[in-house]
Amino acid sequence: MNDTQSTWKPDKNLPAKKRFDLLIKALPEIKEKHLRSLRNNLNNRIKSFKDESSFGRKAPELQLSHPLYDFLSGECEKLLQEVQKELRTRKSDNFNDDDQD
């Protein structure tokens, strides 16, 4: 996995749907450390959306440079599932690699 990217930088000019699709496709190429950070960001963002609906607190606006900028709650939840699946796949791949020694 030496060909993984350190992180994913979205093209700020693309619409959210296009950035979402590109991010989903790029997950296998992103370093594990940055996938974990993305997972944490997604969990925090989803919590903000839930607080918004439960307590009336407005979810904070994200900066244009943020990878989750303009993503809706459903997109964040789907992306979180995909990130978790990618992390599990990598963990099982590493576990299987260790078995072969």
Backbone hydrogen bonds, N-H to C=O, Kabsch-Sander energy under -0.5 kcal/mol:
donor,donor_aa,acceptor,acceptor_aa,energy
4,T,1,M,-1.0
5,Q,29,E,-4.6
9,K,7,T,-0.5
12,K,10,P,-0.8
14,L,11,D,-1.9
19,R,15,P,-2.3
20,F,16,A,-2.7
21,D,17,K,-2.3
22,L,18,K,-2.4
23,L,19,R,-2.4
24,I,20,F,-2.4
25,K,21,D,-1.9
26,A,22,L,-1.7
27,L,23,L,-1.0
27,L,24,I,-0.7
29,E,26,A,-2.0
30,I,26,A,-0.6
30,I,27,L,-1.3
31,K,5,Q,-2.4
35,L,31,K,-1.9
36,R,32,E,-2.4
37,S,33,K,-1.7
38,L,34,H,-2.4
39,R,35,L,-2.7
40,N,36,R,-2.2
41,N,37,S,-2.7
42,L,38,L,-2.7
43,N,39,R,-2.5
44,N,40,N,-2.4
45,R,41,N,-2.6
46,I,42,L,-2.9
47,K,43,N,-2.1
48,S,44,N,-2.1
49,F,45,R,-2.2
50,K,46,I,-2.3
51,D,47,K,-2.8
52,E,48,S,-2.0
53,S,49,F,-1.8
54,S,50,K,-2.6
55,F,51,D,-2.9
56,G,51,D,-0.6
56,G,52,E,-0.9
57,R,51,D,-1.1
66,H,63,Q,-1.8
69,Y,66,H,-1.9
71,F,68,L,-2.3
76,C,72,L,-2.2
77,E,73,S,-2.3
78,K,74,G,-2.3
79,L,75,E,-2.7
80,L,76,C,-2.4
81,Q,77,E,-1.9
82,E,78,K,-2.0
83,V,79,L,-2.6
84,Q,80,L,-2.7
85,K,81,Q,-2.2
86,E,82,E,-2.3
87,L,83,V,-2.5
88,R,84,Q,-2.4
89,T,85,K,-2.4
90,R,86,E,-2.3
91,K,87,L,-2.2
92,S,88,R,-2.6
93,D,89,T,-2.4
94,N,90,R,-2.5
95,F,91,K,-2.1
96,N,92,S,-2.5
97,D,93,D,-2.2
98,D,94,N,-1.9
99,D,95,F,-1.4
100,Q,96,N,-0.9
100,Q,97,D,-0.6
101,D,98,D,-1.1
